[in-house]
Amino acid sequence: MPFLRFPDHFLFGSSSSAHQVEGNNIHNQWWHFEQAQDKIKRGEKSGRAADHYTRYQEDFQTLKELRHEAHRISLEWSRFFPESPDNLNPEAVEHYHNVLDALLEQGIEPFVTTFHFTIPQWFAEMGGFEKAENIRHYEAFVRFLGEEYGAKVRYWCTINEPNIYASFAYIIGEYPPGVKNIGLALKVLNHLIKAHAKAYHILKAAQPNAQVGIVVHLPVFAPLRKGNWVDKLSARCADWMFSGILLEALKTGKIHAPVGFLEQHDFIKDSNDFIGLNYYVRMFASPRHALATALNSLDEHHGVFRRTGLERLTQSGWAVYAKGLYKCLKRLHTKFGLPLYITENGIATDDDEWRKTYIRKHLKQVHKALEKGMDVRGYFYWSNLDNFEWSYGFEPRFGLIAVDYEDDCKRTIRDSAWVYAKIIEERGFEVEEKAPKELQENTA
Ligand code: FCB
């Protein structure tokens, strides 16, 4: 049986974000949004989330046992500046020093995100990223982070999934401020691209040897009806609007319409040392879906993820398509020629056997990319802990480690976590010559 070996320098780890695991992030816009009963499934609220704020030491100890070599976290802006941009909270400064020290003591490389969907409520109230003049507040925050934590952090992720943030907060309306306004979504995306580039230069100035990159979420868009040219065209349009314009701006500095109008900025061009890829889904496009999205009436959200109706869906309603991971890596490699990290990839399920298969299937695609000469440097499973999955609440179970919310957030390591640990320890895993049925891709 062939053994898929990963290079020694390849980093295996997991990914998380502050609001989803820490608990009691009472000063950000998400907390406020959750208080309105109809916003989150079953009216859930993040509350104490996975209680990671108080248990980070124990959690990192567990990651060490599970052989993780790197871990992605975000530093919560609203903890540092809870009430205004002028009053720094010293408790938060100390807390995150302790968090980073705890990771480093375990020999785990921190990857730190500066913006992972949450902003302080005061920033949201002044319009957040809707207004160009507000970007300076984010810049000041990033400058502060670089100066304060630069000695402990080598890898910085600037902005998590600007395309998801802009569309979920301003088109689908599932994230705060929960509005449906395409014009605003385009504006926010434009500003986030600029905010990313500014953050890049600020962090590099503070710490020239830092590695700084954006994190993009790339779905694979495919025609709903195979071979149908109208659906193919819809898939191309959806891809260009969602991913293409963003990637093009990051590469060339040109922000195409309708996200920008005749905008060319040298400071955006080549503003990445690496690209972080979050990969989860394939989405099927047709004019009907495109129109429904544009008119904000995407009633059957799930329709976008299934072609035959027979695909098995995860708890977040997504169909698994591992081959897409290779496709996205290839796309990024071809466009940027930069080091790539898979900053998120994971599955929400109670079926832990499925999670094991999922991890192996996706790592197989990563290995293929390495074999083809792509510079892929790491894989971060989403997520180490079960957590608060935004508007889906607590139901989706993404964790390698289960969290019992009914029993004081008790942790239980799932078997899949040990399977992943073994892969890390052995620097790879064996695969059958011909993939068994369970590992074969459902391309129906
Ligand atoms: C990504 C987000 C992350 C998590 C996963 C499941 O889009 O970056 O916070 O919600 O999806």
Residues whose N, C-alpha, C, O or C-beta is under 5 A from the ligand:
A	BS01	FCB	S17
